[in-house]
Amino acid sequence: MDAPTLAVWKFASCDGCQLTLLDCEDELLALAGRVRIAHFREATSDSLPGPYDVSLVEGSVTTAEDARRIQHVRRVSKVLVTIGACATAGGVQALRNFADVDEFRSVVYARPDFIDTLATSTPIAAHVPVDVELRGCPIDRRQLLEVITALLAGRRPNVPTHSVCFECKQRGNVCVVVAHGTPCLGPVTQAGCGALCPSHDRGCYGCFGPMETPNGPAQAGLLNATGMNGDDIGRAYRTFNAGAPAFIALSSVTVGPPPGAGPADVAVPR
């Protein structure tokens, strides 16, 4: 029986999540013995035609060409896995969703008429059905290997949806908010990083996006207690996962909603 085929695709992104796969080193060698890497431009110029058993997609949709290309990727992929904050929530580039892109173009580029881009940066799931999402900026190598091995074994991947606080407890970390008054998004951020920043006495920056059921009002009170005002809190949510619906809602309460947002877009999740 032929080995399953794996394809890796890039959209608007920095390539960091693809590099996470390459950084798996020994595990990648073992993986290469189980699957046929059919398309992965970061690693090789060779490309085999689809269909592909599993496609990993990094990056957000920011151009009309992106929107067309992701439809093709979906058609040739049996299982589509989005990897990283750009693919799952629009990434840092989703900050354009809250501003005037034409104004940005006129300031940044000498010939803005040469730039063909959309007014928004959107996650892959806004355009095609997605089978599995892997959060993070970048993704965690352990979670990536878990998803790939689970798909090869025909089982459901074990990707947690609880908060970073759970990981802090597992590691025996002292709470940086309680002990030091450090602002931290851990209570509303999905686990996956192993509580990396709190383990070094830094507050969580929300790299893995919103947890399954974030308590917005409670988190706002916690951040207020550390000295953050409303604008500070809003900006804290508009970083790596600026386009995540839950973070949009949480930031809109203090900073204001994105252009064209309706009531459903700014409801505070509890």
C-alpha angles and dihedrals in degrees: 000000000000118000116255114265123237125198127187120201133192127211127160103336146103096256091243094126092050088051088054088063092048090048090061086086107168092028090050090056090053090046091051087059091056102041138033111238098218102172127016115136093185089063107028142006091223115103129182121204119255164260095118127198093217130015123192112203123198123186141031133272109259104149137047088246090056089053091053095043096052089057088057092047090052092050093053096042125084091192122022119199121186114211127200140004093290094056096039101038110010095265129233088317088068086080083087087070089072097048146043109282093192089058091050091051093051092052100041104038129057089211106030090171087071092060115092109191141138123249090241141044109220136183121254091250089065088068109030138013112275123205101196132011123206113194130205144088088263112004121247114258092220091056091046092053090045092055095046094046091045092053091048090051093047096242134120113270116247104231114160122230098190124105133276088250088073090058091048089055091048091053094045093241121168108239107258091208096052096038102038108011090243116161109246134177092197096112092060099032124093117247122245107104095075090245089288100170099041088050086064095045093262126124119249113264096201097250093155095051129232121341119235097272110016116189100221101182093048092049091049090054091049092051092045088056090057091056101264117140127210096273091048091052093048092051091048089064093046101072128080094357101032091142097051107118094227092049091046089055093047094048094043092063090066108021100030134256125290117263112287095012118150130208092274090058095058103038109129111239115227 
